[in-house]
């Protein structure tokens, strides 16, 4: 099949289907001549001011009181965060291509990732395609296999044992070669641990001590899946014995390694002053750039929790923290870093359209939340020490340089 053009998308993709895919619902009680679509909040009620009305020709929509019309192309480009395919730094044209082809059930040839030039697979993840080896407490032979993966990260054997139910080695044969990676299983917040929907993977370090491959296993549901770890006899591959809906503390990271490093640093602090019982906390890794669905699902299923945002200290990590606060507040928004990375641009469409440009240097999470009118109750901004990019670097005492404060454009 030849590649579809913008004209093909505008003629074949229904604007109403696109609105539904973006999270809107047909408002059957509006009583207007033309269809309107509204967003429903977590309380089951309409989000005031967040409504789109389909135009008379049925090809466009607009958001009152403004009369700016969006067709399927412009709607996707100006509301990128409403779609699961979006990643920070992604071009609008690429996003349009992915979303429209998905809605048309057309396969898309994915670009080659940077890691080993491996091709991404579109079929669903299947854990039974892998041979797994667990870290068994009390069995030294099983534990020795994990030493090369954790040694260069500074993760102690004590910390490995604490998290042992939440990682394993996964081996798979591809192209006549066998690959084994340290794997952190992804599951959904609604069913933590009961169904593995992907793997956050790290290869064995090379001769220089650097991890050659890091990414998601083929077919992983990276849009919704999370690494969710709780240290109370809960296994990430068998289902949690205790639900997370009563969790008091959820700690958010971009990498499972960062979560383990954070735990190790805090547990070794004299008296562990100022922190809750870390063994009873829930640790979450987004596996890289977090999505709105990852945020919203965990927020929904941990209604009593305080959320501790431990994302990286670079500008992308700062943006993720602000995005989380906006999501928890129930805002309808898009956000991106300015081309020079100096400002965070937030477009809040919850009640009309409000555009904010927020300085990233110096970064003050409290001040930004106040400027955006966000209630910070239930949120703690807790990055690593300002000398380091992330918690694993702090554990290794590896200060960052100026270049590392810039945003990461790829999921890591």
HELIX and SHEET records of a PDB file:
HELIX    1   1 UNK A    6  UNK A   12  1                                   7    
HELIX    2   2 UNK A   15  UNK A   21  1                                   7    
HELIX    3   3 UNK A   72  UNK A   78  1                                   7    
HELIX    4   4 UNK A   80  UNK A   82  5                                   3    
HELIX    5   5 UNK A   92  UNK A  103  1                                  12    
HELIX    6   6 UNK A  127  UNK A  129  5                                   3    
HELIX    7   7 UNK A  140  UNK A  144  1                                   5    
HELIX    8   8 UNK A  147  UNK A  151  1                                   5    
HELIX    9   9 UNK A  157  UNK A  162  1                                   6    
HELIX   10  10 UNK A  164  UNK A  166  5                                   3    
HELIX   11  11 UNK A  256  UNK A  267  1                                  12    
HELIX   12  12 UNK A  270  UNK A  272  5                                   3    
HELIX   13  13 UNK A  278  UNK A  280  5                                   3    
HELIX   14  14 UNK A  292  UNK A  301  1                                  10    
HELIX   15  15 UNK A  315  UNK A  328  1                                  14    
HELIX   16  16 UNK A  365  UNK A  372  1                                   8    
HELIX   17  17 UNK A  391  UNK A  395  1                                   5    
HELIX   18  18 UNK A  402  UNK A  405  5                                   4    
SHEET    1   A 4 UNK A  25  UNK A  26  0                                        
SHEET    2   A 4 UNK A  36  UNK A  40 -1                                        
SHEET    3   A 4 UNK A  46  UNK A  54 -1                                        
SHEET    4   A 4 UNK A  61  UNK A  62 -1                                        
SHEET    1   B 5 UNK A 131  UNK A 134  0                                        
SHEET    2   B 5 UNK A 168  UNK A 174 -1                                        
SHEET    3   B 5 UNK A 177  UNK A 186 -1                                        
SHEET    4   B 5 UNK A 198  UNK A 203 -1                                        
SHEET    5   B 5 UNK A 214  UNK A 216 -1                                        
SHEET    1   C 5 UNK A 227  UNK A 230  0                                        
SHEET    2   C 5 UNK A 282  UNK A 285 -1                                        
SHEET    3   C 5 UNK A 249  UNK A 253  1                                        
SHEET    4   C 5 UNK A 306  UNK A 309  1                                        
SHEET    5   C 5 UNK A 379  UNK A 381  1                                        
SHEET    1   D 3 UNK A 333  UNK A 337  0                                        
SHEET    2   D 3 UNK A 343  UNK A 348 -1                                        
SHEET    3   D 3 UNK A 354  UNK A 359 -1                                        
END                                                                             
